[in-house]
Amino acid sequence: MYKFFINRPIVAMVISIITVIIGLVTLLGLPIAQFPKIIPPEIFIQANYVGADAQTIEQSVATPIEQQMSGVDNMNYMYSVNANNGLMRMYVNFDVKTDANIDHMLTQLRSPSRRRFCSLRFFHPMAPGTRGSWPITPTSI
């Protein structure tokens, strides 16, 4: 049987193209509700420390927040990006099976309470009716 397709490669290509086209047509016919939730919830924390460089932000803002966030339930990982213009962005990634609103609440409860030198803003990745992130609660730390 395989010799037939070796001797006639055009037939093999036509069959594979037809298979791909049938697969795409059936994929477009699936309802969206059938697809599983595969994007993990991610909370975005932004802090602004005016006049600080990246190393100062890392030592005085990012490290204390990372230490507080290390025990949040169902957290996979977190990372932060510090800039020389005084901006710190931290991303806290959670398990796929968790609710993003609960994750956001747990993240806010773990944040350090008050400091005067910077402002902290939480962003939720899936805002209803918008694209991208949106600020939830600006608080000061």
N, C-alpha and C positions, 0 to 999 in steps of 0.2 A: 504494500500500500504506500509506503513512504517513497518508493521509486517513482510513482506517479507524480508526486509533488516535486521531486528532484528534477524530473525530466520536463515538467511544465511549471516553472516558477511564477508565471503570470497568474495561473489559477490559484496558487497559494496566496499571492498578494491580494487578489480580488476577494478571496474568502476572508482574509484577515481584515481588509478594509470594511467589508460588509459587517463583520462581527463588531468592529469598533463603532460603526454607525448605529447599529442596533443597540449597543450598550449606551451610547449617548442619548438616543431617543428615549430609552427606558429610564435613564437617569433624570432627564428633564421631566418625566412624568411622575416622579416620586414626590409626595407632599413633603414640605419642609419639616413637619412635625415628626417624620420618621427618622430624621437625622439625629444622632446623639449629641449631647452637649460635650464638646471636646476642648473648648477654650477655657483654661483655668482662670478663675477670678484673680485679678491683680489690683491692689490698692496702690495709688501713687501719692506719696507724701512730698510736699515741697516746702522747704524752709529758706528764708531769705535773711542773711546776716550782712547788713550794709557795711561795706568797707573791709570785709575780711577776704583773705585769699583762700585757696583750696585747702591748704594744710590746716589753717585755723578752723575752717568749717568742719573738716574731718575730725579734728581733736575735740572741739567744743560742742558741735551740734550732731554730726552723723554718728559718732561712736556712742554717746549716751542714748540716742534714740534706738540704735541697733541693739544695744544691751537691753533696753526695755522691751523691744519687739521680739526678742529671741524666744520668748515662751508663749507666743500666740498659738492658739489651737489650730490644727490642720494647716499650718504654714509649711510650704515646701522649701522655699528659699527667699532671700532678700538680697538686694544689692543697692548701692547708692553711687551717685555720680556727683562730684563736687566741682564747682567752677571757680575761676579766679574773680568773678564778679560778685561773689557772695551768695551764690545760689546752690542749694543742695537739693537733689532729687533722689528719693528713695522709692524703690519698687518692692512691694511685698507680695509674693506669689503664693496662692493657696491651692489646696487640693480641688480637683474638678468636681467632686461630689458635694462640695459645700455651697452654701448660699452666699452670694456676694454681699448682701446687706448685713448678714450676721458677721461676715469677715470684716466688713468696714467698721461695725460697732466694736468688735473685739480689738481692732487696731487702734481706734480712738481711745478706748479704755486703757490701753497700755502706754499711750503717749505720755511723755513727761509733762507735769502739770504747768509750771510757770517759769519763764525766764524773760528778762526784759530785752535782750539784744536781738532776737529774731522772731519772725512770725511763722506759724506752721499752718499749712493748708492741706486738707485731705481731698483727694479726687477719687471718684468712683468711675470705673471704666465703662459701665453700661447704663447710661442715663436714658430714661424713656423719652423718646422724641428728639434726641440730639445725636450728634456724631462725636465720637471721641470722649474725652474726659470732661468732667464738670466738677466745680468745687462744691463740697458738701458743707463743711463747717469751718470757717476760718477761726482759729483759736490762737492765742498767744502762749508761747512756752517760755 
